[in-house]
Each structure stands twice: as structure tokens, then as C-alpha cells.
Amino acid sequence: MKEVMTIANLNYIQEIKQIRDSFKDFVHYTPLELNHTFSALTKNNVYLKLENFQRTGSFKIRGAYNKILRLSESEKKAGVITASAGNHGQAVALAAKSFNIKATIVVPEGSPIVKIEAIKNYSGEVIESGKSYDEAYQQALKIKEKNNLTFVHAFNDLDVVKGQATIGYEIIEKLPSVDYIFCPIGGGGLISGISSYCKEFNKKIKIIGVQSENARSMYESFKKRELKTLDSTETICDGIAVKKPGDITFEMVNKYVDEIVLVSDEEVANAILLLLERAKLFVEGSGAAPLAALLQKKINVQNKNIVVIISGGNLTPNLLNRIINKGLIKEGRLLKFKTKIPDRPGELVKILNFIAQNKGNIVSIVHDRERLELSYTKAEVIVEIETRNKSHIDQIVKDLKLHYDIDILKF
């Protein structure tokens, strides 16, 4: 039976288009790019919606700007406040700055320095409070009441949701034949916006939510059909680590989302590394979670047009460094060993030449002759080598053991 577009459908679709037009000079129209590597790996046509190219480095500016745009003059004059894990705070600070409004952002203690500094660069006042987003949120509500400020919720607000829905508008405009959309979920604002627009346009589009297995409140709420509050453990998907979803977003997720799946930090880290290597994209944990779900076949799908929402790119350099190193180790691309050599001229050169002949690329060397356990005629050498794969490591180790007594070290 042919689908009939109702007046309600058309009104909503038109409203989101008008919202997109209202901030077209402020919010970027982000790329939707076909990725050949991920398409080949999954046997689908995989398109990446690159919200990491958005202003502030994430999709959040859409909802924040739309909300602040619609505040009354008295609400704007009072100043705005929000709680954020980082991305929403940057968006509120930038949006508020564009309207010459004072913005106060409450973030959890220990939030990434790069995100805090970014908020300050957008003229936002930063207050660190609590160990999680939810504790920061409670503190923000107290400050709001005390100082009579206007609260801009990170996800549980219809104006915020409708701002995020403009991503759905852009997807449909560029790829009306989309079959599946994989989208991260924290509190639910992003997926509520995208799914509501896309489902009103075409109910056959499948919407797949992706949540961290360490912060699965929306997943459990969705499965049990009632709002659940869960303690979140630490996750590299800090942007979607929410203890309790919003009641508004929960209702919309139940109405529009087809399935929610979970991913591990290990799966997300692998996706971050693949995005960096294969797509040359710098993506945070939340943004990589949907790709991780697709690559790990959490939903078994082939020969479809799939859009993966890359929701943000605000990954801290320290975390990226750990992800890269662990990824290289898992793939057999780093080897670390120690051995003892005679403490005389030329011996260190011998072992280095031996490694070079075996096509190992030396990353670092520690040469120590002063440890008390060493004899006066020996020196200890610790070498870190870049290798091609695990079989390359096996070959180097095999050859080394013919000449040296070596111990393989853990990183």
C-alpha cells in the first residue's frame, strides 16, 4: 500500500526545514560522504554524516542555537545556564555569545581540559562540579534557581530536539533512498530529532540507536518500556554517558526508533583507529560508536544504503595516543623486548643492524649499564620496534633468539 503523507507529517517536515533555514548562516551544512572502505567491509553503501566538521566540533550547536533563538527577551536577558559533559557546553557558550547573552556551563570535575578551554574561548563561564553529567546537572539546577537563570537542557527539550532534527533534513535532502541510520544515544536528543524527521518523511527508514555498554540507561529503558536510572561506569564514550534519559526523548525513542544496540569501549576504540587510518577522520568515542556497531554486525544488514552519524570530533590527544598505541599492539604492529649485551663498543650497533635487516623500524631504545643487578661487563637494552603484523613479530623474535637471550615485554 502506498504511504500517505498526512498534514501532521507535512507540518513537521516544513517546521524542521524552516529551522534549518533560520540558522543557515550560523550552523554548517555538514558533508554526507560515501566511504568505500566501510562499504566494502560491511557489504553495504555506507555514508558518514560528518558532524565532527560542525562548529564546536559536534552536532550540539544545532539544538543549542535553536533553543536560544526562541527564548523570550526576558529569558535572554537573565542569562543561560546548562550542564554538559563538554560538547553541549561549547555549543551553548557559542550560541549565547552570538546573541550577546551570558552563559554559565557546569561540567563534571575532571572534564577534558580541551573542552573546558573551548567553552572559555566562547566566553562561557565554567563551573566544575560532581563526578558525572548527572551530578553536574543537579548543581546547574541549584545555580539556576539561586540566580534566576534560563536553563538550556542538553537533550530533554523539544526546541533542542528539533534543532538536532535538521541533521535528518540534510540526510534526506542528499540521500532520500537511505535504508538505515545508525545513531549514538546518550540522553536521546540527537536520535529523537533525526528519527522523528526521517520517520515522518518515510516510515520504512530503520533507525538504530547505539549506546555504550557501560552507560546503557536508554537501552534498558527502551527494552523495559519504562524510564530507568542506572549508574554509569567510565567509558570513552563520555558524550553519551547519561544515567537517566529524558522523559521527552524517551517517548520519542519509543515511537520512532527501531532498535538499540550496545558497544564496548574496545569496539569503539577500534572504530576510532579505523576512522583515523582509513578515513583520515578525528572522531571522539560517541561519534565512533555507531560505526563500531555496524562493523561488529550488531545489526545484520547487507546491500543497504546506511548512514552512520559521526556526531563529534572532540577527542582528547591523550586518549587518542592510548587508543593508537593499544590498537597497534593488538594488531601486532609494536614489539617491545629486553636483552643483555656485552658492554663494549659495537655491540649495540650489532643488535640494531640485526633488527634493521629483519625490516623492523626502531621506535625507542633504552641502554642501561648501571642497574645493580647487572654484571660489570653487561648492559641491558630495551627496544621498541614498529612491525607490520603478528607474523612479522614472530619472525623477528625467532631470529633474535638465535643470537640473544630476550624477554618480550608488555606495554
VEXDREN-2710 file (C-alpha; in Angstrom, 1 decimal):
% VEXDREN-2710
k/r/px/py/pz
1/MET/0.0/0.0/0.0
2/LYS/1.3/3.4/-0.9
3/GLU/2.2/5.6/2.1
4/VAL/0.1/8.7/2.5
5/MET/1.7/11.8/3.8
6/THR/-0.6/13.4/6.4
7/ILE/-0.9/17.1/7.2
8/ALA/0.8/16.4/10.5
9/ASN/3.8/14.9/8.7
10/LEU/4.0/17.8/6.3
11/ASN/3.7/20.4/9.0
12/TYR/6.6/18.8/11.0
13/ILE/8.8/18.4/7.9
14/GLN/8.1/22.0/7.0
15/GLU/8.9/23.2/10.5
16/ILE/12.3/21.5/10.5
17/LYS/13.1/22.9/7.1
18/GLN/12.3/26.4/8.5
19/ILE/14.5/25.8/11.5
20/ARG/17.3/24.8/9.2
21/ASP/16.8/28.0/7.1
22/SER/16.8/30.1/10.3
23/PHE/20.4/29.3/11.2
24/LYS/21.8/28.6/7.7
25/ASP/24.3/31.4/8.1
26/PHE/25.5/30.1/11.5
27/VAL/25.3/26.3/11.5
28/HIS/27.3/24.3/8.9
29/TYR/25.6/22.0/6.4
30/THR/27.8/19.1/7.1
31/PRO/29.1/16.6/4.5
32/LEU/27.4/13.2/3.8
33/GLU/30.2/11.1/2.3
34/LEU/30.2/7.6/0.8
35/ASN/33.1/5.7/2.4
36/HIS/34.4/2.9/0.2
37/THR/36.4/1.1/2.9
38/PHE/33.5/0.7/5.3
39/SER/31.1/-0.1/2.5
40/ALA/33.4/-3.0/1.4
41/LEU/33.9/-4.2/5.0
42/THR/30.1/-4.4/5.6
43/LYS/28.8/-5.1/2.1
44/ASN/26.6/-2.0/2.2
45/ASN/26.8/1.5/0.9
46/VAL/28.0/3.3/4.0
47/TYR/27.7/7.1/4.2
48/LEU/29.2/9.1/7.0
49/LYS/27.3/12.2/8.2
50/LEU/30.3/14.3/9.4
51/GLU/29.1/16.3/12.4
52/ASN/32.7/16.4/13.6
53/PHE/33.0/19.1/10.9
54/GLN/30.3/21.1/12.6
55/ARG/31.0/24.3/14.5
56/THR/32.4/23.5/18.0
57/GLY/33.2/20.0/16.7
58/SER/29.9/18.4/17.3
59/PHE/26.2/18.4/16.3
60/LYS/25.2/20.2/19.6
61/ILE/25.2/23.7/18.1
62/ARG/22.1/22.9/16.2
63/GLY/19.9/22.3/19.2
64/ALA/21.5/24.9/21.4
65/TYR/21.2/27.7/18.8
66/ASN/17.6/26.8/18.0
67/LYS/16.7/26.8/21.7
68/ILE/18.4/30.2/22.5
69/LEU/16.9/31.7/19.3
70/ARG/13.4/31.0/20.6
71/LEU/13.9/32.4/24.1
72/SER/11.9/35.4/25.1
73/GLU/13.8/38.7/25.6
74/SER/13.5/38.4/29.4
75/GLU/14.9/34.9/29.3
76/LYS/17.8/36.0/27.2
77/LYS/18.4/39.0/29.5
78/ALA/18.6/36.7/32.5
79/GLY/21.4/34.7/31.0
80/VAL/21.6/31.0/30.3
81/ILE/22.9/28.0/32.2
82/THR/23.4/24.4/31.3
83/ALA/25.1/21.2/32.4
84/SER/27.3/19.4/30.0
85/ALA/29.9/16.7/29.5
86/GLY/31.6/19.2/27.2
87/ASN/30.1/19.4/23.7
88/HIS/26.8/20.8/24.7
89/GLY/28.5/23.3/26.9
90/GLN/30.6/24.6/24.0
91/ALA/27.5/24.9/21.8
92/VAL/25.6/26.8/24.4
93/ALA/28.5/29.1/25.0
94/LEU/29.0/29.8/21.3
95/ALA/25.2/30.3/20.6
96/ALA/24.8/32.5/23.7
97/LYS/27.8/34.6/22.5
98/SER/26.2/35.2/19.1
99/PHE/23.2/36.7/20.9
100/ASN/25.4/38.6/23.5
101/ILE/24.0/36.5/26.3
102/LYS/26.0/35.5/29.4
103/ALA/26.4/31.7/29.6
104/THR/27.3/29.6/32.6
105/ILE/28.3/26.0/32.0
106/VAL/28.5/23.4/34.7
107/VAL/30.7/20.4/33.8
108/PRO/31.8/17.3/35.8
109/GLU/35.1/17.6/37.7
110/GLY/37.9/16.3/35.7
111/SER/36.3/17.0/32.3
112/PRO/38.8/17.2/29.4
113/ILE/40.8/20.4/29.6
114/VAL/40.4/20.9/25.8
115/LYS/36.7/21.0/26.2
116/ILE/36.8/23.4/29.2
117/GLU/39.2/25.7/27.4
118/ALA/37.0/25.7/24.3
119/ILE/34.0/26.8/26.4
120/LYS/36.0/29.6/27.9
121/ASN/37.1/30.6/24.4
122/TYR/33.5/31.1/23.5
123/SER/33.1/33.4/26.6
124/GLY/31.3/30.8/28.7
125/GLU/31.8/30.7/32.5
126/VAL/32.8/27.2/33.6
127/ILE/31.9/25.7/36.9
128/GLU/33.3/22.2/37.7
129/SER/31.0/20.2/40.0
130/GLY/30.2/16.5/40.6
131/LYS/31.7/13.3/39.2
132/SER/29.3/12.8/36.3
133/TYR/27.0/14.7/34.0
134/ASP/24.0/13.9/36.2
135/GLU/25.7/15.4/39.3
136/ALA/26.7/18.5/37.3
137/TYR/23.1/18.8/36.1
138/GLN/21.8/18.9/39.7
139/GLN/24.3/21.6/40.6
140/ALA/23.3/23.6/37.5
141/LEU/19.6/23.5/38.6
142/LYS/20.6/24.8/42.0
143/ILE/22.5/27.7/40.5
144/LYS/19.6/28.4/38.0
145/GLU/17.2/28.8/40.9
146/LYS/19.6/30.9/43.0
147/ASN/20.4/33.3/40.2
148/ASN/17.1/33.2/38.3
149/LEU/18.9/32.0/35.1
150/THR/17.4/30.4/32.0
151/PHE/18.2/26.6/31.7
152/VAL/19.1/25.1/28.3
153/HIS/18.8/21.3/28.6
154/ALA/21.3/19.2/26.8
155/PHE/18.6/16.8/25.3
156/ASN/15.3/16.8/27.1
157/ASP/13.8/19.8/25.3
158/LEU/11.6/20.0/22.2
159/ASP/13.4/23.0/20.7
160/VAL/16.8/21.3/21.2
161/VAL/15.4/18.1/19.6
162/LYS/14.1/20.0/16.7
163/GLY/17.4/21.6/16.2
164/GLN/19.1/18.2/16.0
165/ALA/16.3/17.1/13.6
166/THR/17.9/19.3/10.9
167/ILE/20.5/16.6/10.5
168/GLY/17.7/14.3/9.4
169/TYR/16.6/17.0/7.0
170/GLU/20.1/17.2/5.5
171/ILE/20.3/13.4/5.2
172/ILE/17.0/13.1/3.3
173/GLU/17.9/16.0/1.1
174/LYS/21.1/14.3/0.0
175/LEU/20.1/10.7/0.2
176/PRO/16.3/10.2/0.1
177/SER/16.9/6.4/-0.6
178/VAL/18.5/5.9/2.8
179/ASP/17.5/2.5/4.4
180/TYR/19.2/2.6/7.8
181/ILE/20.6/5.3/10.1
182/PHE/23.0/4.3/12.9
183/CYS/23.0/7.0/15.6
184/PRO/24.6/7.3/19.1
185/ILE/22.4/7.7/22.1
186/GLY/23.0/9.3/25.5
187/GLY/20.1/11.3/26.8
188/GLY/18.3/10.8/23.4
189/GLY/18.2/14.3/21.9
190/LEU/20.1/13.5/18.8
191/ILE/18.3/10.3/17.8
192/SER/14.9/11.8/18.8
193/GLY/15.5/14.6/16.3
194/ILE/16.9/12.6/13.5
195/SER/14.4/9.7/13.8
196/SER/11.3/12.0/14.2
197/TYR/12.1/13.8/11.0
198/CYS/13.2/10.8/8.9
199/LYS/10.3/8.6/10.1
200/GLU/7.8/11.3/9.3
201/PHE/9.3/11.5/5.9
202/ASN/9.4/7.8/5.3
203/LYS/8.4/5.2/7.9
204/LYS/10.3/2.5/6.2
205/ILE/13.7/4.0/7.2
206/LYS/15.2/2.0/10.0
207/ILE/16.7/3.9/12.9
208/ILE/19.3/2.1/15.0
209/GLY/20.4/3.6/18.3
210/VAL/23.9/2.8/19.7
211/GLN/24.8/3.1/23.3
212/SER/27.9/2.3/25.4
213/GLU/27.5/-1.0/27.4
214/ASN/29.0/1.0/30.3
215/ALA/26.3/3.6/30.2
216/ARG/23.1/1.9/29.0
217/SER/20.2/3.8/30.5
218/MET/18.3/4.4/27.3
219/TYR/18.9/0.8/26.2
220/GLU/17.5/-0.6/29.4
221/SER/14.6/1.9/29.4
222/PHE/13.8/1.0/25.8
223/LYS/13.8/-2.7/26.4
224/LYS/11.7/-2.5/29.6
225/ARG/9.5/0.3/28.2
226/GLU/9.9/2.4/31.3
227/LEU/12.4/5.1/32.3
228/LYS/15.4/3.6/34.1
229/THR/18.2/5.3/36.1
230/LEU/21.4/3.4/36.0
231/ASP/24.9/4.1/37.5
232/SER/27.3/4.7/34.6
233/THR/30.8/3.4/34.8
234/GLU/33.7/5.1/33.0
235/THR/33.6/4.9/29.2
236/ILE/35.5/6.5/26.3
237/CYS/32.0/7.5/25.0
238/ASP/31.8/10.3/27.6
239/GLY/29.5/12.3/25.4
240/ILE/26.7/9.7/25.8
241/ALA/27.3/8.7/29.4
242/VAL/24.0/9.6/30.9
243/LYS/22.4/7.9/34.0
244/LYS/18.8/8.8/33.1
245/PRO/17.3/9.6/29.7
246/GLY/14.9/12.5/29.3
247/ASP/11.1/11.8/29.5
248/ILE/10.5/13.7/26.3
249/THR/13.3/11.9/24.4
250/PHE/12.3/8.5/25.9
251/GLU/8.8/8.9/24.5
252/MET/10.1/9.9/21.1
253/VAL/12.6/7.0/21.0
254/ASN/9.8/4.5/21.8
255/LYS/7.8/6.0/18.9
256/TYR/10.4/6.3/16.2
257/VAL/13.5/4.1/17.0
258/ASP/13.5/0.5/15.7
259/GLU/16.3/-1.0/17.8
260/ILE/19.1/0.0/20.3
261/VAL/22.3/-2.0/20.5
262/LEU/25.4/-1.8/22.8
263/VAL/29.1/-1.5/22.0
264/SER/32.1/-2.0/24.2
265/ASP/34.9/0.6/24.7
266/GLU/37.2/-1.9/22.9
267/GLU/34.9/-1.9/19.8
268/VAL/34.7/1.9/19.9
269/ALA/38.4/2.3/20.2
270/ASN/38.9/0.1/17.1
271/ALA/36.4/2.2/15.2
272/ILE/38.2/5.4/16.2
273/LEU/41.5/4.0/14.9
274/LEU/39.9/2.8/11.7
275/LEU/38.3/6.2/11.1
276/LEU/41.7/7.8/11.6
277/GLU/43.6/5.4/9.4
278/ARG/41.1/4.7/6.6
279/ALA/39.0/7.8/6.5
280/LYS/41.5/10.4/7.9
281/LEU/38.9/11.5/10.4
282/PHE/39.5/12.6/14.0
283/VAL/36.4/11.3/15.9
284/GLU/35.5/11.0/19.6
285/GLY/34.1/7.9/21.3
286/SER/30.5/8.9/21.0
287/GLY/30.9/9.7/17.3
288/ALA/32.6/6.4/16.6
289/ALA/30.1/4.2/18.5
290/PRO/27.6/3.9/15.5
291/LEU/30.4/2.8/13.2
292/ALA/31.5/0.3/15.8
293/ALA/28.0/-1.2/15.9
294/LEU/27.9/-1.5/12.1
295/LEU/31.4/-3.1/11.8
296/GLN/30.7/-5.5/14.6
297/LYS/27.4/-6.6/12.9
298/LYS/25.2/-5.7/15.9
299/ILE/22.5/-5.5/13.3
300/ASN/22.9/-8.0/10.5
301/VAL/22.3/-6.0/7.3
302/GLN/23.7/-6.1/3.8
303/ASN/23.2/-4.3/0.4
304/LYS/21.5/-1.3/2.0
305/ASN/22.1/2.4/2.0
306/ILE/23.3/3.1/5.5
307/VAL/24.0/6.5/7.1
308/VAL/26.3/6.5/10.2
309/ILE/26.1/9.6/12.3
310/ILE/29.6/10.8/13.2
311/SER/28.3/13.0/16.0
312/GLY/31.5/14.7/17.1
313/GLY/35.3/15.0/16.9
314/ASN/36.3/16.4/20.3
315/LEU/38.7/13.6/21.3
316/THR/41.5/14.5/23.7
317/PRO/45.0/14.0/22.4
318/ASN/46.0/11.8/25.4
319/LEU/43.1/9.4/24.9
320/LEU/43.9/9.3/21.2
321/ASN/47.5/8.4/21.9
322/ARG/46.4/5.5/24.2
323/ILE/44.0/4.3/21.6
324/ILE/46.6/4.3/18.8
325/ASN/49.2/2.5/20.9
326/LYS/46.8/-0.2/22.1
327/GLY/45.5/-0.6/18.6
328/LEU/49.0/-1.1/17.2
329/ILE/49.8/-3.6/19.9
330/LYS/46.6/-5.6/19.3
331/GLU/47.4/-5.7/15.5
332/GLY/51.0/-6.9/16.1
333/ARG/52.5/-3.6/14.9
334/LEU/54.6/-2.9/18.0
335/LEU/57.1/-5.2/19.7
336/LYS/59.0/-4.4/22.9
337/PHE/61.8/-6.6/24.3
338/LYS/64.8/-6.5/26.5
339/THR/68.1/-8.3/26.4
340/LYS/71.6/-8.2/27.8
341/ILE/74.6/-7.4/25.6
342/PRO/78.4/-7.2/26.2
343/ASP/79.2/-3.7/27.4
344/ARG/81.8/-2.9/24.7
345/PRO/81.9/-0.7/21.6
346/GLY/79.9/-2.0/18.6
347/GLU/77.6/-4.4/20.4
348/LEU/74.6/-2.1/20.4
349/VAL/75.1/-1.4/16.7
350/LYS/75.1/-5.1/16.1
351/ILE/71.6/-5.7/17.5
352/LEU/70.3/-2.6/15.8
353/ASN/71.6/-3.7/12.5
354/PHE/70.1/-7.1/13.1
355/ILE/66.7/-5.5/13.7
356/ALA/67.1/-3.4/10.5
357/GLN/67.9/-6.5/8.4
358/ASN/64.6/-8.0/9.6
359/LYS/62.7/-4.9/8.5
360/GLY/61.8/-3.7/12.0
361/ASN/61.5/0.0/12.5
362/ILE/63.0/1.1/15.8
363/VAL/60.8/3.4/17.8
364/SER/62.8/3.8/21.0
365/ILE/65.9/2.4/22.8
366/VAL/66.9/2.3/26.4
367/HIS/70.6/1.4/27.1
368/ASP/71.3/0.8/30.8
369/ARG/74.6/-0.3/32.2
370/GLU/74.2/0.9/35.8
371/ARG/71.5/-1.3/37.3
372/LEU/72.8/-3.0/40.4
373/GLU/71.6/-6.5/39.1
374/LEU/73.8/-6.2/36.0
375/SER/77.4/-7.5/35.9
376/TYR/80.2/-5.1/35.2
377/THR/80.6/-6.5/31.7
378/LYS/77.0/-6.3/30.6
379/ALA/74.5/-3.7/29.6
380/GLU/70.7/-4.1/29.4
381/VAL/68.9/-2.9/26.2
382/ILE/65.2/-2.3/26.0
383/VAL/64.0/-1.9/22.4
384/GLU/60.6/-0.9/21.0
385/ILE/60.0/-1.8/17.3
386/GLU/57.3/-1.0/14.8
387/THR/56.3/-4.1/12.9
388/ARG/54.0/-5.0/10.0
389/ASN/51.8/-7.6/11.7
390/LYS/51.9/-10.5/14.2
391/SER/53.7/-12.9/11.8
392/HIS/56.4/-10.3/11.3
393/ILE/56.8/-10.1/15.1
394/ASP/57.1/-13.9/15.3
395/GLN/59.8/-13.9/12.6
396/ILE/61.8/-11.2/14.3
397/VAL/61.6/-12.9/17.7
398/LYS/62.5/-16.2/16.2
399/ASP/65.6/-14.8/14.6
400/LEU/66.6/-12.7/17.6
401/LYS/66.5/-15.8/19.9
402/LEU/69.1/-17.4/17.7
403/HIS/71.6/-14.8/18.8
404/TYR/70.3/-13.2/22.0
405/ASP/68.5/-14.2/25.2
406/ILE/65.5/-11.9/25.0
407/ASP/62.4/-11.3/27.2
408/ILE/59.2/-10.0/25.5
409/LEU/57.8/-7.0/27.5
410/LYS/54.2/-5.9/27.9
411/PHE/53.3/-2.3/27.1
END
